[in-house]
Amino acid sequence: MAEKHPIRGVLAELDSPAALLTAARRVREAGYREFDCHSPFPIHGMDDAMGLRRSPLGWVVGGAAMLGVGSAILLQWWTSTVDYRFLISGKPYFSFQAYVPVTFGFGVLFAALAAGLGMLHFNRLPRLHHAVFSSERFRKVSDDGFFVSIEVGDRLFDADRTADFLRSIGATHVELLSD
Amino acid sequence: MAAPHPADAPLIAGNQTFGTVTERISRLVEGRTPRAWYIVFAAAFSLLLVFVGTIGHLVWTGIGIWGLNVPVGWGWAIVNFVFWVGIGHAGTLISAILFLMRQRWRTSINRFAEAMTLFAVLCALMFPAFHVGRVWVAYYMFPVPNQMSMWPNWRSPLLWDVFAVSTYFTVSLLFWFVGLIPDLATLRDRAKTKLRRLIFGVLAIGWRGGNRQWRHYELAYLLLAGLSTPLVLSVHSVVSTDFAVSILPGWHTTIFPPYFVAGAIFSGFAMVLTLAIIARRVYHLEDFITVNHLERMNKIMLVTGMMVGYAYATEFFIAWYSGNIYEIFAFVNRATGPYAWAYWIMVSCNVLVPQFFWFRRWRTSIPVMFVASILINVGMWFERFVIVVSSLANDFLPSMWAYFKPTIFDVSMLVGSFGLFFTLFLLFIRFLPMISMAEVKSVLPAANVHGSHHGSGAVAASSESA
């Protein structure tokens, strides 16, 4: 049985956002690292409780914005002063003041795409399957369920002891996850 | 004690729990389609067919089927373009600017306001695209290498428009989809049939609500809101420069960018209100879209309406103060000339109608605000009409003047674009959750894990009164 369906982790249900926040703190204090707290909406203060640092996404988006601005200026400069010189209303070939709106547009576009795609990348999405989806009960997570999952990769993971630990910190229901 | 101040009332009424929020909103998508939906959809779809037919005729015959004449080379196409772009702005304002300002009442209305933005911008894009006449060479506007080794003219505001509006559409679409992901996961988890599970499973891209995901998600959402905010101000400013950089009297004014943005937000809120009133009535969403929400939107309309009125006054003052006879004529002519009827419709709808919202009684009356929201949209369409047509029709030389008369195809194109808008909107409210479940849950008192003294004002107040 265990060979056919290797255990992937333990899933514990809590009964409120506040209980989940407390549980997150307890799990971290117990030394677990490969765990996650699932909720239907983001819970204020959860990053601190889980000991997570701020998402690095801002740096990616900032870089993308710079890239957008740079490539827009380069494109407009090259097309109008090098590749297709055309005198329009006696204006200079490099009319940088007139380039501002398009440059701004490129900057915002690149940054927004980076925000969307970067979020997917950091979250390893899209993905078709994950061990937590093997639990019927986990379907509540997008409704009104609050769960802690501890994955098998954690160095402290031991199916029985981890399950007992989760019960001891107030989990209302604990189950093993397999594929 | 007096009745509690509306700002202290709970954001969501009816003692909702997380479960009831999911149930109430998902049911709209999962349950039987109301008969009213089919009736309205049939009407909207018929108008869409009119739109498609008109476009077919337009492409086949050319833009001569419109009522354009020699001075008025830009007629209803640009009027409708500016009108629809403006409608879109309230959606972005609600979803981005109010989000950054921590206005938590936005959660009930942001989803369909964003959808409205997308569909309105799509309608807007139709008009310049087909106004170029040969729509199959519209790609000339984009900087793609071509056989003529030509590049676009980056100094042209019309080109800035292409980039501003297409960026606006792309960013709005992204923002909307990112906001939808947690709710798509809800629909996936509730799906009963294989087909629904497959569709929503793909759309939800494997979302599992873990905090490791939420922390990237929340930052992405915040960044998208931050990026959309300058877009609200820039898109319509760029649209206004189409006019302002010309030398035509009545167009060549520096007030145009802020004036257009204020008008856009004004008309956009009117459209959100029209749709919200219908949706809450048909789908019984009174608990989620409370009178409190509607009243706040009315206050915004009162403010932006007065900004628009102020702009009308400023235009007249500056025309007089400039001492430029053409400029003075353009404005006097607007109010007293051949288009005076349009001008006074505009002033009555945009300046006088919102003044009713000074009074709480009218601000909270559904029939009053419904009529007002429609009148404001009519007025804002006429504002663009007055700007575009009256300036073009009576410019510097009286020998060049001509009166603009729309043809049946001008009318069918405008009416048809409403068909496109409403068809898309109806499909949206039928197949996707029109209220953001994840966000509504996060403003319920039960979601506040820190007790009332820590949360923001609105949350603290709602948890105390619950």
Interface residues (C-beta under 8 A of the other chain):
Chain A: S16 P17 A18 L21 A24 D36 C37 H38 S39 P40 F41 P42 I43 H44 G45 M46 D47 M50 L52 R54 S55 L57 G58 V61 L75 Q76 T79 S80 D83 Y84 F86 I88 S89 K91 S95 A98 Y99 P101 V102 F104 G105 F106 V108 L109 A111 A112 L113 A115 G116 G118 M119 L120 F122 N123 L125 P126 R127 L128 H129 H130 V132 F133 F138 R139 K140 V141 S142 D143 D144 S149
Chain B: T17 F18 G19 T22 P143 S149 M150 W151 P152 N153 W154 R155 P157 L159 W160 F163 A164 T167 T170 V171 L174 F175 F177 V178 P182 A185 T186 R188 D189 R190 G201 I205 G206 W207 R208 G209 G210 N211 R212 Q213 W214 R215 H216 Y217 E218 L219 A220 L223 L224 L227 S228 P230 L231 S234 V238 T241 M437 A438 E439 K441 S442 A446 A447 N448 V449 H450 G455
